Amino acid sequence: MSTPPHSRTRRRVSAQDWLEAGLEALAAEGPESLRIDRLAKKLGVARSGYYWHFASREPFVDALLEYWSHEFTEVIVGNHELLALAPRERLARTAEIVDRYDLGRYDLPLRTWALGEPRAARVVKRVTRRRLDHFRRALGELGFEGDDLEMRAHLFMGYLTWERSTFRGLSATRRAQLRPLRLDLLLTPSRKPRR
């Protein structure tokens, strides 16, 4: 015997639930998966719930990009407690947080999407700049400058972004062991080449 319609529990789905489902769908199937019917099916709810939060696909896409920017970048670069740390500790803590919460996990699908979607391209560019500025600030406080600073900022960001997706066989324990060694390497001043 089925449950009468009036006694069924309605599942409430927040805007954040829709956005997280969107990021997961984007990562698994690409931008064509960002359709209301697909996301509703994934969440196990009616399409009408979507319209409670988003008037159409356009505001959803904008919200999705801003959500990614905030949850995977701004939570670090705008964190006042983190920014108050000494530069070396700030870099170490940033690396630990990025790894612990896998904050680079949506970078590849977002950057791929940005190749053909101007709105995504603008947000990816802004996120990249914000991340690099975070590393530049700490490295500058440690006395690095010019090309030396830029090289280190790029290496630091690149490794943090791609470590988990590139080196899938590394355990959390091994990644934690390698973090201070990598930091030591990136913070050791370069020796001038002999002529």
N, C-alpha and C positions, 0 to 999 in steps of 0.2 A: 504494500500500500504506500502510495507516495505522500509526501508531506504537503499539506494544503499551502497554496501560495502565500497566504497571509501570515503563516507561521515560519516561513523560511527566513533565515538570518541573512540580511543584506551585508555584503562585505564592503566596507568603506575603503576606498583607495585614495591615498593622498596624492598631491601633485608630485611629491618626492618619489612615490612609488612609480608613477608614470615615467618620471625622468630616469630613474634607475633602470626600469625595464627598457627604456629607449637606449641607454648606453650599452646595456647587455646585448640588445638586438643589433645595434650598430656594430659591436665587436664581433658578433657571431655571423651576421648575414649581410652587413653593409648598409648603406643609407636607404636602399629600397625597402628595408624592413621597418622603417619609421612610418608605418601606416597605422591608422587608428584601429582597424580591425585586427591586425596582427598583434598589436600591443594589448588590446583588450582580451584577446584569446590567451595570450601569455599570462596575463594577470588573472584570468578567470572571472572577468566581469563584463558587464554590458558596455557597449560603446558610449552610451549616454554619460557615463561617469567621466569620460575624457572631457566632455564639453562643460562640465562643472568647473574645470580648471583652465582649459585652453579653448579659445573661441574657434581656432582652426589649426591647421598644420604649421603655419608660419609662426604664431606665438609659441607653439610647442618647440619648434626648432630653435628659436631664440632662447627660450628658457633652458633647453637642453645644453646649449653651448655655454650659457652663463653658469649653469649648475656644474658642468665639468670644470670650468675655469675656477669657480669658488672652491669646490670640494677637493680638487686635485692640485691646486696651486695656492690660492689665496689663503687657505687654512695654514699654510706655512709662511708665505712671504708677508702676510698681514698679522702674524701672531706676535703680539707685543712682548709676551714672556720670552719667546724664542729670540726675538730681536734684541732683547736686553742682555743676552748671554755674551760672553767674550767671543771673538770671532772664530777661534778654533773650535770651541765647544758648540757654537751655533752651527758650524758646518757638520760637525760630528752628529749633533742631534737631528739636523735636517736629514742626513743620510739614514739615520736610524728610523725616523718617522716615515720617510718615503718607502723604505723597505718593509717595515712592519705592516703598513696599510696598503702596500702595493699601489702607490699613487701614480705609477707610470702605466698601469694596465690598459688604459684606454687611449694612450698616446698614438699608437700605430693606426687604429681605425679613425681617430679624429684627424690625424695628419693626412691620411689617405683620402678621406672625405674632403678635406680642405683643398685638394688638388683640383676639384671640380665644383666646389661650392664656395662662392665668395664670402658669405657670412662666416662659414667655418674657417676660411683662410684668415679673416681679420682676427677672430678670437684666438686661433692658434698662434698667430704672429704676436699678439698681445701677451699671451701666456708665456711664450718663449722669451720675450723681452723681460717680463716680470721675474721669471726664474733666473735668467742670466744676471739681472740687476741684483738679485738676492745674493748670488755667489760673488759678483764683482765687489759688492759692498764689503763683505767679510774679507775677501782677499786683499782689497785695497787697505783695509784696516791693519792687515798683517804686513803691509809694506810692498806688496806686489803692484806693478804698474805696467802700462803699455801692453805690448804684445804678450809679455810674460803673464800678465793678469788675464788677458783675454783667452789665451791658450788654456790656462788652468780652469777658468770659469766654464769654458766649453767642454773640457774633459770631465769636469765634475758633473755638470748637468747631463751630458751624454751618457755617462756611466750609470748615473742614478736612474735615468729614464729607461734605459734598455737592459740593465743587468738581468732582471728576472725573466724577461722574455727571451733574451739571447742565451743565457746560461741556465736553462731550465733544470739541469741536473744538480745545481747547487742547493744544498739544504739551507734552511734558515740559520742553523748553527754555523755552517761554513761561511755564509754571507756575513754574519756578525763577526766572525774571526777575521775576515778579509777587510772589513771596513776601516779599522784603525791603520792597517798597513797601507791601504790606498790613500788615506788622509795624510799619513806621513810622507808618502811619495809626492803627492800633489803640493804639499806645503814646504818641501825641501827646496831652498833656493837653487836656481840653475847655476852651474859653473860656466863661466865664459869659455868658449872654445879657444884652444891655443892656435896661434897663427903661425 
